[in-house]
């Protein structure tokens, strides 16, 4: 299939799209700009607008010929509206590969980079490599399958990845094919900054087909992970497929803070969920969520959770947190109806499926200012157990550890404690109701 490569060199910039006649790849618009902006060209569909063209623009309707474009440096911004997939929608066709390479890559102003699988063959990967940073602003980058072929994987390698202001980056399935995996390797930081808008990295199994495939895995490897004001990373299912595993390896810190409040009211954070949306039964299991870091901070109404909710009958996954130095859960946010919403670590089930365990391993666990760490079951499925291994446990100003069940389990186990402090209305509670 086709491959789009954006590469940087010392003398010029080269953008090349190599296609075969059967690929039927549609390129709606590509705009590569110099900084400061010295041109603003606009052409119709199937024409690539590009400033300072030094060589030639191949006919985009002749699929057997590549697009060859060369411009003068420096190019620091890339705005795209791309749809890679089958125009003919022939059975067996998968998405083409997409490769973006450069020093600084900015995808913004409601741009789209999409690999779409509309047949039985597997979709090809979407790869982004930038030596400095990748910035996805108010734009969408992703892969999806609607048929039996799997969606393409997404791999991002850079120093900093920034997704902000309603940006979405992810892989989904709404067909019987498997969703793609999302892998991010950012040597310095991953920053998902909502600025009040729902902003997310995600893999999803979407409830359109009653035999939908499983969502892919999410792997985040970085030094510092920052999720603020609606910034989220998730894996989810709302159909028959299972959610994927979400794993974060942040060598220094993970911070989740605030909520999205402008377009939809949802917490920032990390999520592995099974939830019903619409009329399709959500029977798929939620995935596991694993966090490895030195310091973890959850504040101002943010949340980290594994859950089977909103009518799901699937099981929730396990939540494992390893924060070698410290784990702090603190404060509250404002919910959809103006209510106070605590910052939370949560493993829960509301239906017939069991909840997963919540396991914490840290040197010091602090829960304060009305924040909560909880396991719960409110349906017929059993609750998970809350297992905490920590040298110091501090609960202050109405901080809570809770376990509640209507169908068994829901235990709290504290291990290796040298110091336990409860202050100012803080509690550790378990409750069991029903049969």
Helices and strands as residue ranges (DSSP letters): E 3-8, E 12-18, G 21-23, E 26-34, E 67-72, E 75-84, E 97-107, E 112-117, E 126-137, E 140-145, E 154-164, E 168-173, E 182-193, E 199-205, E 218-228, E 231-237, E 246-257, E 259-260, E 266-267, E 269-275, E 289-299, E 303-309, E 319-330, E 332-334, E 340-342, E 344-349, E 358-368, E 372-377, E 386-396, E 400-405, E 412-415, E 419-422, E 427-432
